[in-house]
Amino acid sequence: MSGQLKAQIEITDVFELLPGKILDVQLNHPLQVRLKLPLIGYVMGQYIILKYPSVVKDTDYEDVLKEGNVAIVRYLLEGDQGKCFAFRATIRNVTKRPDKFLILNYPKRIENRQLRLHQRVMTHLPAAISVTENDESTSQIQGMIVDISLKGCGFTFKAPNETVSVNKRDVVVLIKYANDEQIKIPAKVCNSRNEKGKVSVGIQFAEGDKQVEALLENLFIDTSMI
């Protein structure tokens, strides 16, 4: 599948996010403002509720966050999908009780773009990541590869709390075969997010590592498609 095809914009009217997800909200009138606002909730086809930004004065943002202004909203679903979503919506209302919320009209269309140049194949492959190549279990994070391509993979694991994350750094991806043979793939962490104790890590494999292609062939994955 070509990179040009993957860049094609897809259109939907379905907005599926859990409360607490951070959205990027841009307004261009009377001046350009970009805010990171958490999602409070929504009613499908009617409206979307966002938390009003923290302000020093009650009048902050009143000239842009007002009824009738149009907001451009963007959000990422990196994890399994690797897509950027965006839509335009008119501000419907700004409430002051029980808290200050920004209410947007539900969008008529939501656009999304594939973020990755290489399509990933869904899988459930037990694996670990380590900052070193040794086999010490104390230096490893045990988890699961949930999607994979020649260029990288999505790795998830359960964390003891909602503050755990994985820093951007070089790592080694450790994968065991059925015969207990272990391969060690040099890689680097590109991103990490923690959603209620489930940590999703975006990993990029080292350029030109032949082990990845061999692994995919052993998993009966057609590398010509990814």
Summary of the structure (lengths in Angstrom):
residues: 226
radius of gyration: 21.1
end to end distance: 6.9
largest distance: 65.9
contacts: 616
relative contact order: 0.14
helix: 8%
strand: 49%
